Amino acid sequence: MNTISTDSQLEYELQELYILSQHWLQDLSFLEDEMQFFKNILCKYQETGTLNEIPSKAQDFTTKIREQEQHLDSLKRKVPEFLVFLKPFIGDQKKEMDLSFLEKYNKPETELRTLFAAIKATKQELFSYTEAIMTTEKAVQTR
């Protein structure tokens, strides 16, 4: 069995971290699409006049989505900044690491996880809300 030298193992882990961080950009793109989908749902029900019956709830969703978009925009800046920060640690351009390295990694990762959870919660609430509206519309149409 071959053992990997500490430098090679560190290099491998840094490359893995870089690849993982690049995937964050794809995650952000997915979340951006999700929020556009949410806005389309709200717009559809506003066009039919259904949301006008409960404007505060529709406004709550609009506000929540807007806040999540701002968080997303912030992450869309932070992730590329982290990739630029990480790049010199990979390959021949070795830099000395300290605890700030972990802090710089943990911050965008934690924010991304938090945003995913918030968007998932919004999705569940929005689907429940629109399902209730569709049920109400269907009941009104069958009268």
C-alpha atoms as one frame of an Amber mdcrd trajectory, in Angstrom:
protein
   0.000   0.000   0.000   1.311   3.422  -0.931   1.039   6.208   1.557   0.378
   9.695   0.331   2.721  12.353   1.561   1.203  15.086   3.667   1.827  17.665
   0.926   0.149  15.485  -1.716  -2.786  14.799   0.561  -3.174  18.494   1.336
  -2.936  19.329  -2.356  -5.628  16.744  -3.124  -7.919  18.118  -0.417  -7.410
  21.685  -1.602  -8.333  20.630  -5.135 -11.437  18.889  -3.780 -12.340  22.048
  -1.884 -11.903  24.117  -5.037 -14.155  21.780  -7.034 -16.755  21.802  -4.263
 -16.659  25.587  -4.184 -17.140  25.730  -7.950 -20.255  23.592  -7.506 -21.604
  26.311  -5.239 -21.943  28.467  -8.353 -24.197  25.815  -9.895 -26.184  25.646
  -6.669 -26.662  29.405  -6.798 -27.882  29.162 -10.374 -30.390  26.512  -9.301
 -31.621  28.702  -6.443 -31.969  31.631  -8.822 -34.183  29.481 -11.061 -36.238
  28.393  -8.045 -36.899  31.995  -7.063 -37.910  32.881 -10.606 -40.331  29.950
 -10.479 -41.784  31.305  -7.214 -42.267  34.732  -8.764 -43.983  33.156 -11.774
 -46.401  31.322  -9.469 -47.232  34.546  -7.619 -47.651  36.414 -10.891 -49.966
  33.734 -12.287 -52.293  33.924  -9.333 -52.203  37.706  -9.291 -53.290  37.722
 -12.927 -56.314  35.581 -12.114 -57.193  37.911  -9.262 -56.998  35.136  -6.697
 -54.209  36.641  -4.640 -56.061  39.932  -4.360 -58.395  38.238  -1.918 -55.489
  37.662   0.458 -53.056  40.468  -0.414 -51.066  40.385   2.820 -50.008  36.753
   2.260 -49.004  37.456  -1.343 -47.078  40.513  -0.196 -45.373  38.411   2.496
 -44.184  35.972  -0.174 -43.005  38.787  -2.411 -41.047  40.328   0.454 -39.560
  36.984   1.479 -38.499  36.191  -2.080 -36.959  39.653  -2.481 -34.919  39.166
   0.712 -33.770  35.751  -0.470 -32.757  37.238  -3.814 -30.632  39.805  -2.001
 -28.978  37.015  -0.019 -28.420  35.131  -3.278 -26.846  38.198  -4.903 -24.519
  38.518  -1.939 -23.451  34.891  -2.293 -22.976  35.322  -6.039 -20.249  37.831
  -5.141 -18.765  35.917  -2.186 -18.310  32.542  -3.878 -16.122  33.848  -6.754
 -14.170  35.880  -4.194 -13.553  32.695  -2.216 -12.429  30.858  -5.365  -9.931
  33.649  -6.068  -8.732  33.409  -2.465  -8.385  29.605  -2.703  -6.580  29.420
  -6.048  -3.084  30.408  -4.794  -3.151  27.538  -2.296  -3.373  25.001  -5.139
  -0.425  23.919  -7.240   3.003  25.445  -7.096   1.932  28.739  -5.583   1.892
  27.597  -1.948   0.731  30.052   0.633   0.862  29.688   4.357  -2.504  28.784
   5.885  -3.966  29.968   9.138  -7.362  29.821  10.837  -8.730  32.558   8.595
  -8.676  29.977   5.796 -11.356  27.932   7.559 -13.359  31.038   8.391 -13.311
  32.115   4.744 -14.560  28.687   3.697 -17.175  28.278   6.414 -18.835  31.638
   5.873 -20.098  31.131   2.281 -20.789  27.452   2.911 -22.937  28.225   5.948
 -24.717  31.047   4.133 -25.453  28.767   1.186 -26.892  26.070   3.453 -29.005
  28.674   5.232 -30.292  30.031   1.928 -31.135  26.524   0.687 -33.134  25.883
   3.868 -34.940  29.221   3.599 -35.856  28.656  -0.042 -37.052  25.135   0.733
 -39.297  26.534   3.479 -40.611  29.228   1.118 -41.332  26.584  -1.510 -43.313
  24.468   0.947 -45.281  27.481   2.190 -45.938  28.758  -1.322 -47.094  25.345
  -2.550 -49.431  24.950   0.425 -50.761  28.439  -0.165 -51.359  27.946  -3.888
 -52.866  24.505  -3.285 -55.391  26.088  -0.921 -56.171  28.743  -3.538 -56.642
  26.134  -6.270 -58.941  24.128  -4.006 -60.983  27.254  -3.280 -61.159  28.171
  -6.985 -62.251  24.660  -7.873 -64.983  24.742  -5.229 -66.227  28.095  -6.531
 -66.261  26.828 -10.141 -68.261  23.720  -9.277 -71.072  25.679  -7.604
